[in-house]
Amino acid sequence: MKLTANRWANYCRLRREITTVSFLRLRVACGIPYTRYDFERCEGGCMSVREGILAILTLGPAYGLQLHSELASRAPHRKPVNVGQIYGTLERLSKQGLIEPAGTTDDALPLYRLTAGGREESGTWMRRPTVDALPEWTEMLDQVLITSSIDAHAAKSVAEDYRRWWEGDLARTRTPMIDGSVTTEAHLARVAREAQAVAAIAWLGSAIAALSDYDSSRALSDVRPKRGRKARV
């Protein structure tokens, strides 16, 4: 199926309205081919949780509940992630060859570490913003905040790329519409899009300034969560 401008426009419009679970079905419906990376990203669950776990593991081996705690502290803006989702994501990442066992803790909790493929994918996520369409707000914050806690320089670069995208989007949104018969809904949608762009540019500017002033990178916490899933014997 040939990829046309209309199919791409429909894809970008619909992509903003659905969950990641429906991502591949949408690409097929719009005639847009997908890669193994796209497939694995969707199979791994919510992209930011999946990529967040991979990013945190660049700091060293960790166990499930530890990753749950680290994700919560490094992405305090998001809704709490269910512990079961962490373990489910770890199982899928293991099947995909992105993580592997790294022994156990003294109290028999299984540790995980990145494989070469996992390290490559996490590095890509921490250095390449998702700006092929309107960035999803929570995922943008996930990417900037989690990366800032691991590699402040990379986070600043990602934030600058996001800001350039939003500045371009704001300019496009403010371009006068040729058709004078604009519906109220269309007008309000443009107002909302403009407000979102202004807010994004302001927040990203603050993030860039903060990351320029100090290094926010930090190691895995020494505080151990009180419970976790024991290794299978």
Secondary structure, DSSP 8 states (H G I E B T S, - for coil): ----HHHHHHHHHHHTTS-GGGHHHHHHHTT----HHHHHHHHTSSHHHHHHHHHHGGG--B-HHHHHHHHHHH-TTS----HHHHHHHHHHHHHTTSEEEEEE-TT--EEEEE-HHHHHHHHHHHH----SSS--HHHHHHHHHHHHTT-HHHHHHHHHHHHHHHHHHHHHHTS--S-S---HHHHHHHHHHHHHHHHHHHHHHHHHHHHHHS-------S---S-------
